[in-house]
Amino acid sequence: MRGRSVLFWVLLPFVGLCAVALWLTHPAAPPSPAAPVEPQPSVRAPAPPPPSVPQSRTFGEGSTLPSRSPPPPPITIPEAEPREQASSGTVDKEDVRQAIQTVVPLIRECFQDVAERFPGPHTVTLKFTIEGQGLTGFFRDGEVVDSTLQDPFALACFLDSLLDVRFPAPRGGGKVTITYPFHFQPGTDAGR
């Protein structure tokens, strides 16, 4: 009787578990090849014709690479007047303007990424808080309060660019909330 209980309690569960393990690890049969689906014809706007004479750039002696198109015209971001709102400290507007000018190239890149899709001049007004920590102020709680540009990725890029700015700490400690407009004018000289 002892042999029968070993068979019943040990060997049968072991064989059952092995069968389940084999079933779970056995690869499934590959799906039957489906008939190829004909692509549905879609109506699209005609693609613009390729440029008739490609421009080329020379790199080193005799090697050239084709250029797709001339670079877009530079974008100017005129200096704007920051407006101070609710605050528990004070900060000089000229210091804020100078601090923001350090990241204008980053902000210009954000706008150039969407300039083809959204041509024309645009204004984006950002509201943010400067919190002082020692002698340096840091960007906090940035938001877009007004914009003629409706691209969420570009607007997020503008706010991310301000994370790199090191503002002067507000005098008297505390925080200063600033509203700063950016005006984008494509096609003008970026050096002005």
Biotite code that builds the C-alpha atoms (Angstrom):
import biotite.structure as struc

atoms = struc.array([
    struc.Atom([0.000, 0.000, 0.000], chain_id="A", res_id=1, res_name="MET", atom_name="CA", element="C"),
    struc.Atom([2.910, 2.200, 0.555], chain_id="A", res_id=2, res_name="ARG", atom_name="CA", element="C"),
    struc.Atom([3.942, 2.047, -3.094], chain_id="A", res_id=3, res_name="GLY", atom_name="CA", element="C"),
    struc.Atom([0.462, 2.986, -4.151], chain_id="A", res_id=4, res_name="ARG", atom_name="CA", element="C"),
    struc.Atom([0.365, 6.120, -1.949], chain_id="A", res_id=5, res_name="SER", atom_name="CA", element="C"),
    struc.Atom([3.794, 7.208, -3.291], chain_id="A", res_id=6, res_name="VAL", atom_name="CA", element="C"),
    struc.Atom([2.438, 6.806, -6.811], chain_id="A", res_id=7, res_name="LEU", atom_name="CA", element="C"),
    struc.Atom([-0.712, 8.704, -5.935], chain_id="A", res_id=8, res_name="PHE", atom_name="CA", element="C"),
    struc.Atom([0.835, 11.578, -3.913], chain_id="A", res_id=9, res_name="TRP", atom_name="CA", element="C"),
    struc.Atom([4.253, 12.064, -5.527], chain_id="A", res_id=10, res_name="VAL", atom_name="CA", element="C"),
    struc.Atom([4.545, 10.616, -8.986], chain_id="A", res_id=11, res_name="LEU", atom_name="CA", element="C"),
    struc.Atom([1.172, 11.686, -10.430], chain_id="A", res_id=12, res_name="LEU", atom_name="CA", element="C"),
    struc.Atom([1.490, 15.350, -9.322], chain_id="A", res_id=13, res_name="PRO", atom_name="CA", element="C"),
    struc.Atom([5.073, 15.401, -10.633], chain_id="A", res_id=14, res_name="PHE", atom_name="CA", element="C"),
    struc.Atom([3.998, 14.109, -14.041], chain_id="A", res_id=15, res_name="VAL", atom_name="CA", element="C"),
    struc.Atom([1.099, 16.574, -14.098], chain_id="A", res_id=16, res_name="GLY", atom_name="CA", element="C"),
    struc.Atom([3.355, 19.525, -13.276], chain_id="A", res_id=17, res_name="LEU", atom_name="CA", element="C"),
    struc.Atom([5.828, 18.446, -15.953], chain_id="A", res_id=18, res_name="CYS", atom_name="CA", element="C"),
    struc.Atom([3.022, 18.289, -18.506], chain_id="A", res_id=19, res_name="ALA", atom_name="CA", element="C"),
    struc.Atom([1.839, 21.782, -17.569], chain_id="A", res_id=20, res_name="VAL", atom_name="CA", element="C"),
    struc.Atom([5.405, 23.134, -17.700], chain_id="A", res_id=21, res_name="ALA", atom_name="CA", element="C"),
    struc.Atom([5.952, 21.573, -21.117], chain_id="A", res_id=22, res_name="LEU", atom_name="CA", element="C"),
    struc.Atom([2.679, 23.007, -22.359], chain_id="A", res_id=23, res_name="TRP", atom_name="CA", element="C"),
    struc.Atom([3.552, 26.522, -21.073], chain_id="A", res_id=24, res_name="LEU", atom_name="CA", element="C"),
    struc.Atom([7.070, 26.533, -22.508], chain_id="A", res_id=25, res_name="THR", atom_name="CA", element="C"),
    struc.Atom([6.227, 24.912, -25.830], chain_id="A", res_id=26, res_name="HIS", atom_name="CA", element="C"),
    struc.Atom([6.273, 27.516, -28.617], chain_id="A", res_id=27, res_name="PRO", atom_name="CA", element="C"),
    struc.Atom([2.934, 28.283, -30.145], chain_id="A", res_id=28, res_name="ALA", atom_name="CA", element="C"),
    struc.Atom([2.319, 27.305, -33.714], chain_id="A", res_id=29, res_name="ALA", atom_name="CA", element="C"),
    struc.Atom([3.177, 30.155, -36.059], chain_id="A", res_id=30, res_name="PRO", atom_name="CA", element="C"),
    struc.Atom([0.140, 32.050, -37.268], chain_id="A", res_id=31, res_name="PRO", atom_name="CA", element="C"),
    struc.Atom([-1.107, 31.069, -40.658], chain_id="A", res_id=32, res_name="SER", atom_name="CA", element="C"),
    struc.Atom([0.011, 33.475, -43.356], chain_id="A", res_id=33, res_name="PRO", atom_name="CA", element="C"),
    struc.Atom([-2.770, 35.944, -43.952], chain_id="A", res_id=34, res_name="ALA", atom_name="CA", element="C"),
    struc.Atom([-3.636, 37.124, -47.394], chain_id="A", res_id=35, res_name="ALA", atom_name="CA", element="C"),
    struc.Atom([-1.847, 40.397, -48.182], chain_id="A", res_id=36, res_name="PRO", atom_name="CA", element="C"),
    struc.Atom([-4.080, 43.382, -47.654], chain_id="A", res_id=37, res_name="VAL", atom_name="CA", element="C"),
    struc.Atom([-4.329, 45.793, -50.541], chain_id="A", res_id=38, res_name="GLU", atom_name="CA", element="C"),
    struc.Atom([-3.566, 49.335, -49.349], chain_id="A", res_id=39, res_name="PRO", atom_name="CA", element="C"),
    struc.Atom([-6.540, 51.621, -49.527], chain_id="A", res_id=40, res_name="GLN", atom_name="CA", element="C"),
    struc.Atom([-6.020, 54.478, -51.965], chain_id="A", res_id=41, res_name="PRO", atom_name="CA", element="C"),
    struc.Atom([-5.915, 57.751, -50.113], chain_id="A", res_id=42, res_name="SER", atom_name="CA", element="C"),
    struc.Atom([-6.283, 61.262, -51.331], chain_id="A", res_id=43, res_name="VAL", atom_name="CA", element="C"),
    struc.Atom([-3.208, 63.350, -50.641], chain_id="A", res_id=44, res_name="ARG", atom_name="CA", element="C"),
    struc.Atom([-2.076, 66.756, -51.674], chain_id="A", res_id=45, res_name="ALA", atom_name="CA", element="C"),
    struc.Atom([0.518, 66.571, -54.420], chain_id="A", res_id=46, res_name="PRO", atom_name="CA", element="C"),
    struc.Atom([4.080, 66.582, -53.156], chain_id="A", res_id=47, res_name="ALA", atom_name="CA", element="C"),
    struc.Atom([6.149, 69.622, -54.047], chain_id="A", res_id=48, res_name="PRO", atom_name="CA", element="C"),
    struc.Atom([8.553, 68.965, -56.897], chain_id="A", res_id=49, res_name="PRO", atom_name="CA", element="C"),
    struc.Atom([12.194, 68.455, -55.964], chain_id="A", res_id=50, res_name="PRO", atom_name="CA", element="C"),
    struc.Atom([14.508, 71.389, -56.575], chain_id="A", res_id=51, res_name="PRO", atom_name="CA", element="C"),
    struc.Atom([15.734, 71.431, -60.147], chain_id="A", res_id=52, res_name="SER", atom_name="CA", element="C"),
    struc.Atom([19.378, 72.171, -59.346], chain_id="A", res_id=53, res_name="VAL", atom_name="CA", element="C"),
    struc.Atom([20.582, 70.865, -55.986], chain_id="A", res_id=54, res_name="PRO", atom_name="CA", element="C"),
    struc.Atom([22.970, 73.081, -54.132], chain_id="A", res_id=55, res_name="GLN", atom_name="CA", element="C"),
    struc.Atom([26.113, 71.521, -52.747], chain_id="A", res_id=56, res_name="SER", atom_name="CA", element="C"),
    struc.Atom([28.525, 72.197, -49.963], chain_id="A", res_id=57, res_name="ARG", atom_name="CA", element="C"),
    struc.Atom([32.193, 71.353, -50.141], chain_id="A", res_id=58, res_name="THR", atom_name="CA", element="C"),
    struc.Atom([33.815, 69.493, -47.262], chain_id="A", res_id=59, res_name="PHE", atom_name="CA", element="C"),
    struc.Atom([37.553, 69.020, -47.637], chain_id="A", res_id=60, res_name="GLY", atom_name="CA", element="C"),
    struc.Atom([39.279, 68.559, -50.961], chain_id="A", res_id=61, res_name="GLU", atom_name="CA", element="C"),
    struc.Atom([36.911, 67.602, -53.751], chain_id="A", res_id=62, res_name="GLY", atom_name="CA", element="C"),
    struc.Atom([34.159, 66.039, -51.610], chain_id="A", res_id=63, res_name="SER", atom_name="CA", element="C"),
    struc.Atom([30.685, 67.504, -51.845], chain_id="A", res_id=64, res_name="THR", atom_name="CA", element="C"),
    struc.Atom([27.418, 66.729, -50.142], chain_id="A", res_id=65, res_name="LEU", atom_name="CA", element="C"),
    struc.Atom([24.068, 67.868, -51.554], chain_id="A", res_id=66, res_name="PRO", atom_name="CA", element="C"),
    struc.Atom([22.141, 70.412, -49.554], chain_id="A", res_id=67, res_name="SER", atom_name="CA", element="C"),
    struc.Atom([18.360, 70.122, -49.365], chain_id="A", res_id=68, res_name="ARG", atom_name="CA", element="C"),
    struc.Atom([17.511, 73.773, -49.100], chain_id="A", res_id=69, res_name="SER", atom_name="CA", element="C"),
    struc.Atom([19.058, 77.031, -48.019], chain_id="A", res_id=70, res_name="PRO", atom_name="CA", element="C"),
    struc.Atom([18.964, 77.648, -44.279], chain_id="A", res_id=71, res_name="PRO", atom_name="CA", element="C"),
    struc.Atom([15.874, 79.465, -43.028], chain_id="A", res_id=72, res_name="PRO", atom_name="CA", element="C"),
    struc.Atom([16.203, 83.175, -42.430], chain_id="A", res_id=73, res_name="PRO", atom_name="CA", element="C"),
    struc.Atom([17.356, 84.081, -38.925], chain_id="A", res_id=74, res_name="PRO", atom_name="CA", element="C"),
    struc.Atom([14.763, 84.885, -36.310], chain_id="A", res_id=75, res_name="ILE", atom_name="CA", element="C"),
    struc.Atom([14.978, 87.966, -34.146], chain_id="A", res_id=76, res_name="THR", atom_name="CA", element="C"),
    struc.Atom([13.775, 88.112, -30.585], chain_id="A", res_id=77, res_name="ILE", atom_name="CA", element="C"),
    struc.Atom([13.586, 91.785, -29.639], chain_id="A", res_id=78, res_name="PRO", atom_name="CA", element="C"),
    struc.Atom([14.242, 92.649, -26.035], chain_id="A", res_id=79, res_name="GLU", atom_name="CA", element="C"),
    struc.Atom([11.089, 93.005, -23.984], chain_id="A", res_id=80, res_name="ALA", atom_name="CA", element="C"),
    struc.Atom([10.195, 94.668, -20.733], chain_id="A", res_id=81, res_name="GLU", atom_name="CA", element="C"),
    struc.Atom([9.639, 92.187, -17.886], chain_id="A", res_id=82, res_name="PRO", atom_name="CA", element="C"),
    struc.Atom([6.664, 92.982, -15.670], chain_id="A", res_id=83, res_name="ARG", atom_name="CA", element="C"),
    struc.Atom([6.875, 92.239, -11.968], chain_id="A", res_id=84, res_name="GLU", atom_name="CA", element="C"),
    struc.Atom([3.720, 90.908, -10.318], chain_id="A", res_id=85, res_name="GLN", atom_name="CA", element="C"),
    struc.Atom([3.069, 89.577, -6.813], chain_id="A", res_id=86, res_name="ALA", atom_name="CA", element="C"),
    struc.Atom([6.252, 89.394, -4.803], chain_id="A", res_id=87, res_name="SER", atom_name="CA", element="C"),
    struc.Atom([7.784, 89.243, -1.378], chain_id="A", res_id=88, res_name="SER", atom_name="CA", element="C"),
    struc.Atom([11.088, 90.638, -2.694], chain_id="A", res_id=89, res_name="GLY", atom_name="CA", element="C"),
    struc.Atom([12.302, 92.893, -5.486], chain_id="A", res_id=90, res_name="THR", atom_name="CA", element="C"),
    struc.Atom([14.485, 92.345, -8.523], chain_id="A", res_id=91, res_name="VAL", atom_name="CA", element="C"),
    struc.Atom([15.907, 94.792, -11.050], chain_id="A", res_id=92, res_name="ASP", atom_name="CA", element="C"),
    struc.Atom([14.163, 94.482, -14.434], chain_id="A", res_id=93, res_name="LYS", atom_name="CA", element="C"),
    struc.Atom([17.433, 95.045, -16.281], chain_id="A", res_id=94, res_name="GLU", atom_name="CA", element="C"),
    struc.Atom([19.033, 92.146, -14.373], chain_id="A", res_id=95, res_name="ASP", atom_name="CA", element="C"),
    struc.Atom([16.131, 89.881, -15.380], chain_id="A", res_id=96, res_name="VAL", atom_name="CA", element="C"),
    struc.Atom([16.433, 90.977, -19.016], chain_id="A", res_id=97, res_name="ARG", atom_name="CA", element="C"),
    struc.Atom([20.187, 90.311, -19.041], chain_id="A", res_id=98, res_name="GLN", atom_name="CA", element="C"),
    struc.Atom([19.725, 86.890, -17.440], chain_id="A", res_id=99, res_name="ALA", atom_name="CA", element="C"),
    struc.Atom([17.115, 85.906, -20.039], chain_id="A", res_id=100, res_name="ILE", atom_name="CA", element="C"),
    struc.Atom([19.369, 87.103, -22.868], chain_id="A", res_id=101, res_name="GLN", atom_name="CA", element="C"),
    struc.Atom([21.774, 84.274, -21.955], chain_id="A", res_id=102, res_name="THR", atom_name="CA", element="C"),
    struc.Atom([19.210, 81.701, -23.167], chain_id="A", res_id=103, res_name="VAL", atom_name="CA", element="C"),
    struc.Atom([17.838, 83.610, -26.158], chain_id="A", res_id=104, res_name="VAL", atom_name="CA", element="C"),
    struc.Atom([19.743, 81.276, -28.542], chain_id="A", res_id=105, res_name="PRO", atom_name="CA", element="C"),
    struc.Atom([17.921, 78.284, -26.995], chain_id="A", res_id=106, res_name="LEU", atom_name="CA", element="C"),
    struc.Atom([14.571, 80.048, -27.263], chain_id="A", res_id=107, res_name="ILE", atom_name="CA", element="C"),
    struc.Atom([15.343, 81.018, -30.864], chain_id="A", res_id=108, res_name="ARG", atom_name="CA", element="C"),
    struc.Atom([15.982, 77.318, -31.657], chain_id="A", res_id=109, res_name="GLU", atom_name="CA", element="C"),
    struc.Atom([12.613, 76.413, -30.120], chain_id="A", res_id=110, res_name="CYS", atom_name="CA", element="C"),
    struc.Atom([10.892, 78.868, -32.422], chain_id="A", res_id=111, res_name="PHE", atom_name="CA", element="C"),
    struc.Atom([12.899, 77.894, -35.515], chain_id="A", res_id=112, res_name="GLN", atom_name="CA", element="C"),
    struc.Atom([11.731, 74.297, -35.062], chain_id="A", res_id=113, res_name="ASP", atom_name="CA", element="C"),
    struc.Atom([8.127, 75.379, -35.691], chain_id="A", res_id=114, res_name="VAL", atom_name="CA", element="C"),
    struc.Atom([8.643, 78.467, -37.880], chain_id="A", res_id=115, res_name="ALA", atom_name="CA", element="C"),
    struc.Atom([7.756, 76.626, -41.106], chain_id="A", res_id=116, res_name="GLU", atom_name="CA", element="C"),
    struc.Atom([4.459, 75.326, -39.726], chain_id="A", res_id=117, res_name="ARG", atom_name="CA", element="C"),
    struc.Atom([3.546, 78.602, -38.027], chain_id="A", res_id=118, res_name="PHE", atom_name="CA", element="C"),
    struc.Atom([4.882, 81.443, -40.200], chain_id="A", res_id=119, res_name="PRO", atom_name="CA", element="C"),
    struc.Atom([4.624, 85.061, -39.232], chain_id="A", res_id=120, res_name="GLY", atom_name="CA", element="C"),
    struc.Atom([5.429, 87.062, -36.134], chain_id="A", res_id=121, res_name="PRO", atom_name="CA", element="C"),
    struc.Atom([4.386, 85.563, -32.815], chain_id="A", res_id=122, res_name="HIS", atom_name="CA", element="C"),
    struc.Atom([4.239, 86.626, -29.194], chain_id="A", res_id=123, res_name="THR", atom_name="CA", element="C"),
    struc.Atom([4.579, 84.204, -26.296], chain_id="A", res_id=124, res_name="VAL", atom_name="CA", element="C"),
    struc.Atom([4.133, 85.559, -22.772], chain_id="A", res_id=125, res_name="THR", atom_name="CA", element="C"),
    struc.Atom([5.581, 83.474, -19.959], chain_id="A", res_id=126, res_name="LEU", atom_name="CA", element="C"),
    struc.Atom([4.855, 83.876, -16.261], chain_id="A", res_id=127, res_name="LYS", atom_name="CA", element="C"),
    struc.Atom([7.328, 82.471, -13.766], chain_id="A", res_id=128, res_name="PHE", atom_name="CA", element="C"),
    struc.Atom([8.603, 82.906, -10.240], chain_id="A", res_id=129, res_name="THR", atom_name="CA", element="C"),
    struc.Atom([12.170, 83.671, -9.219], chain_id="A", res_id=130, res_name="ILE", atom_name="CA", element="C"),
    struc.Atom([13.072, 82.197, -5.844], chain_id="A", res_id=131, res_name="GLU", atom_name="CA", element="C"),
    struc.Atom([16.254, 83.293, -4.156], chain_id="A", res_id=132, res_name="GLY", atom_name="CA", element="C"),
    struc.Atom([18.770, 80.807, -2.783], chain_id="A", res_id=133, res_name="GLN", atom_name="CA", element="C"),
    struc.Atom([21.826, 82.636, -1.551], chain_id="A", res_id=134, res_name="GLY", atom_name="CA", element="C"),
    struc.Atom([23.007, 85.092, -4.202], chain_id="A", res_id=135, res_name="LEU", atom_name="CA", element="C"),
    struc.Atom([21.259, 83.285, -7.067], chain_id="A", res_id=136, res_name="THR", atom_name="CA", element="C"),
    struc.Atom([17.617, 83.171, -8.062], chain_id="A", res_id=137, res_name="GLY", atom_name="CA", element="C"),
    struc.Atom([16.069, 80.113, -9.685], chain_id="A", res_id=138, res_name="PHE", atom_name="CA", element="C"),
    struc.Atom([13.195, 79.680, -12.140], chain_id="A", res_id=139, res_name="PHE", atom_name="CA", element="C"),
    struc.Atom([10.076, 78.103, -10.602], chain_id="A", res_id=140, res_name="ARG", atom_name="CA", element="C"),
    struc.Atom([6.433, 77.565, -11.593], chain_id="A", res_id=141, res_name="ASP", atom_name="CA", element="C"),
    struc.Atom([6.675, 78.604, -15.241], chain_id="A", res_id=142, res_name="GLY", atom_name="CA", element="C"),
    struc.Atom([3.554, 78.786, -17.367], chain_id="A", res_id=143, res_name="GLU", atom_name="CA", element="C"),
    struc.Atom([2.432, 80.228, -20.686], chain_id="A", res_id=144, res_name="VAL", atom_name="CA", element="C"),
    struc.Atom([-0.156, 82.927, -20.017], chain_id="A", res_id=145, res_name="VAL", atom_name="CA", element="C"),
    struc.Atom([-0.650, 84.138, -23.590], chain_id="A", res_id=146, res_name="ASP", atom_name="CA", element="C"),
    struc.Atom([0.534, 82.903, -26.965], chain_id="A", res_id=147, res_name="SER", atom_name="CA", element="C"),
    struc.Atom([-0.204, 83.385, -30.640], chain_id="A", res_id=148, res_name="THR", atom_name="CA", element="C"),
    struc.Atom([1.759, 80.180, -31.274], chain_id="A", res_id=149, res_name="LEU", atom_name="CA", element="C"),
    struc.Atom([-0.330, 77.054, -30.734], chain_id="A", res_id=150, res_name="GLN", atom_name="CA", element="C"),
    struc.Atom([2.342, 74.349, -30.680], chain_id="A", res_id=151, res_name="ASP", atom_name="CA", element="C"),
    struc.Atom([2.517, 72.682, -27.235], chain_id="A", res_id=152, res_name="PRO", atom_name="CA", element="C"),
    struc.Atom([6.004, 71.270, -27.863], chain_id="A", res_id=153, res_name="PHE", atom_name="CA", element="C"),
    struc.Atom([7.407, 74.695, -28.736], chain_id="A", res_id=154, res_name="ALA", atom_name="CA", element="C"),
    struc.Atom([5.766, 76.249, -25.679], chain_id="A", res_id=155, res_name="LEU", atom_name="CA", element="C"),
    struc.Atom([7.234, 73.521, -23.464], chain_id="A", res_id=156, res_name="ALA", atom_name="CA", element="C"),
    struc.Atom([10.611, 74.145, -25.099], chain_id="A", res_id=157, res_name="CYS", atom_name="CA", element="C"),
    struc.Atom([10.413, 77.852, -24.163], chain_id="A", res_id=158, res_name="PHE", atom_name="CA", element="C"),
    struc.Atom([9.723, 76.976, -20.531], chain_id="A", res_id=159, res_name="LEU", atom_name="CA", element="C"),
    struc.Atom([12.491, 74.355, -20.474], chain_id="A", res_id=160, res_name="ASP", atom_name="CA", element="C"),
    struc.Atom([14.951, 76.925, -21.814], chain_id="A", res_id=161, res_name="SER", atom_name="CA", element="C"),
    struc.Atom([14.306, 79.150, -18.813], chain_id="A", res_id=162, res_name="LEU", atom_name="CA", element="C"),
    struc.Atom([15.376, 76.352, -16.463], chain_id="A", res_id=163, res_name="LEU", atom_name="CA", element="C"),
    struc.Atom([18.981, 77.129, -17.460], chain_id="A", res_id=164, res_name="ASP", atom_name="CA", element="C"),
    struc.Atom([18.790, 80.816, -16.493], chain_id="A", res_id=165, res_name="VAL", atom_name="CA", element="C"),
    struc.Atom([20.538, 81.955, -13.316], chain_id="A", res_id=166, res_name="ARG", atom_name="CA", element="C"),
    struc.Atom([18.712, 85.035, -12.135], chain_id="A", res_id=167, res_name="PHE", atom_name="CA", element="C"),
    struc.Atom([19.912, 87.364, -9.398], chain_id="A", res_id=168, res_name="PRO", atom_name="CA", element="C"),
    struc.Atom([18.285, 86.575, -6.067], chain_id="A", res_id=169, res_name="ALA", atom_name="CA", element="C"),
    struc.Atom([15.397, 88.878, -5.158], chain_id="A", res_id=170, res_name="PRO", atom_name="CA", element="C"),
    struc.Atom([16.448, 91.681, -2.824], chain_id="A", res_id=171, res_name="ARG", atom_name="CA", element="C"),
    struc.Atom([14.844, 91.288, 0.547], chain_id="A", res_id=172, res_name="GLY", atom_name="CA", element="C"),
    struc.Atom([14.602, 87.517, 0.029], chain_id="A", res_id=173, res_name="GLY", atom_name="CA", element="C"),
    struc.Atom([11.472, 85.688, -0.896], chain_id="A", res_id=174, res_name="GLY", atom_name="CA", element="C"),
    struc.Atom([9.989, 85.309, -4.346], chain_id="A", res_id=175, res_name="LYS", atom_name="CA", element="C"),
    struc.Atom([9.232, 87.517, -7.321], chain_id="A", res_id=176, res_name="VAL", atom_name="CA", element="C"),
    struc.Atom([6.683, 86.599, -9.988], chain_id="A", res_id=177, res_name="THR", atom_name="CA", element="C"),
    struc.Atom([7.595, 87.900, -13.449], chain_id="A", res_id=178, res_name="ILE", atom_name="CA", element="C"),
    struc.Atom([5.618, 88.094, -16.688], chain_id="A", res_id=179, res_name="THR", atom_name="CA", element="C"),
    struc.Atom([7.943, 88.223, -19.692], chain_id="A", res_id=180, res_name="TYR", atom_name="CA", element="C"),
    struc.Atom([6.807, 88.557, -23.330], chain_id="A", res_id=181, res_name="PRO", atom_name="CA", element="C"),
    struc.Atom([8.869, 87.098, -26.170], chain_id="A", res_id=182, res_name="PHE", atom_name="CA", element="C"),
    struc.Atom([8.288, 88.541, -29.649], chain_id="A", res_id=183, res_name="HIS", atom_name="CA", element="C"),
    struc.Atom([9.396, 86.408, -32.600], chain_id="A", res_id=184, res_name="PHE", atom_name="CA", element="C"),
    struc.Atom([9.922, 88.039, -35.987], chain_id="A", res_id=185, res_name="GLN", atom_name="CA", element="C"),
    struc.Atom([11.079, 85.585, -38.664], chain_id="A", res_id=186, res_name="PRO", atom_name="CA", element="C"),
    struc.Atom([13.097, 86.698, -41.656], chain_id="A", res_id=187, res_name="GLY", atom_name="CA", element="C"),
    struc.Atom([14.858, 89.665, -40.088], chain_id="A", res_id=188, res_name="THR", atom_name="CA", element="C"),
    struc.Atom([18.498, 90.031, -39.168], chain_id="A", res_id=189, res_name="ASP", atom_name="CA", element="C"),
    struc.Atom([19.154, 88.126, -35.944], chain_id="A", res_id=190, res_name="ALA", atom_name="CA", element="C"),
    struc.Atom([22.017, 90.433, -35.018], chain_id="A", res_id=191, res_name="GLY", atom_name="CA", element="C"),
    struc.Atom([19.736, 93.385, -34.267], chain_id="A", res_id=192, res_name="ARG", atom_name="CA", element="C"),
])
